Amino acid sequence: MTWSRSVDPNSLQYKFNFIADVVEKIAPAVVHLELFRRAHPDSLGTKISSSQNPKSRGRAPYTNKEVLVSSGSGFIVSEDGLIITNAHVLTNKQRIKVELKSGQQFDAKVKEVDNKLDIALIKIDTNMPLPVLLLGRSSDLRPGEFVVALGSPFSLQNTVTTGIVSSTQRDGKDLGLKDSDMEYIQTDAIINYGNSGGPLVNLDGEVIGMNTLKVTAGISFAIPSDRIRQFLEDSHNRQVKGKSRTKKKYLGLRMLPLTFNLIRELRRRDRDFPDLIPGVGVYVYEVIQGTAAASAGLEDGDVIIAINGKTVTSTHDVTDTVQRSDNLAIVVRRGNEDIILTVRPDEID
């Protein structure tokens, strides 16, 4: 048996492996993020960290031992080390470690966070220029275009998935984000935990979105690059003027309104799903690890019925109460049981 030593430029492999060309171009500028916090003595030697054990608060001091609470992805946008990622990736952290494709590791500082847009800017200090990704124009994107997603799902760095653009203007309100003015890019490229913050690029290797959330297999959403560009411009202007953002409160949930169709679909998948009235309560389809919600014991699949004694009828009810209250008494329906959880929202810049 003989083996070819090089790829023939006229071969089909060379001509049609355009995805490999894109990945080769962008991979050096995609980074893996790991978020750490100090452990509580009660958690050492167990599987439960201080971020997951609300009972440990206020007793013994934290130790110097760190525990990994979450991970995510990001991409470099300037040669001096500015990196874009999702805001929800950074919640409840004490140290951010950035790993480049080369294996080099750096601690990062948070420069700017916009929780409403779910965009964050962090920075690492290096003594060398870094490879960068260029932002394309998401306004030029068309449904049906091929896209490539790169990130670190389940900490598997530089995992590549491909797909097409399903929609260029999926309203955030359609996803239950009542206070959102974002029109997301919808794609069928596979996005999983840890992909958040990674780039979604076109076949020219330009960033046209940032992978942000997955509802189910084949339905994922990305923040358009035009919104990221505006975020970077606003951040630069604020730094020039010496202004900073006021702190916002953050719970760490992704929610959907309980419509008739959603209840019917959930009951089809799970016969034990509670029999609820449409329009009362919101469905929690993801609890972000390392956040106040996770620490308090909220779980994927919970239904929030009431907060601080008031019935919840929309996701806006939840987000509005979070911003106005320092402490929350949340009633969730889990199966056929109602549970009261006490939550103190995180504060982020």
Summary of the structure (lengths in Angstrom):
residues: 349
radius of gyration: 21.4
end to end distance: 62.1
largest distance: 75.4
contacts: 1113
relative contact order: 0.13
helix: 23%
strand: 36%
